Amino acid sequence: MFSIPARYAQHVRSGKPFTGIEEIFSGLTRNQARAIEQYFIENGPNYYNKINSISPSSEYYEEALKWAIEYLEEVGFL
């Protein structure tokens, strides 16, 4: 598990012009978080991510994006 301040520091060190970072979702596994991040990379609002969280060639890619959409709809984000 990571801390929000540590993740923010990683972004700043990498040169991303972040002014802050906040937790939007909690209680997710690493793979669930990656699925949501991949959805946001492709559909916004992750404007600064250039590297996929899940490769489109992964055997889990379609299943992960489907899960992300269902989760985001369930929590009222979509």
Buried (B, 14 or more C-beta within 10 A) or exposed (E): EEEEEEEBEEEEEEEEEBEEBEEEEEEEEEEBBBBBBBBBBBEEEBEEBEEBBBEEEEEEBEEBBEBBBEBBEEEEBE
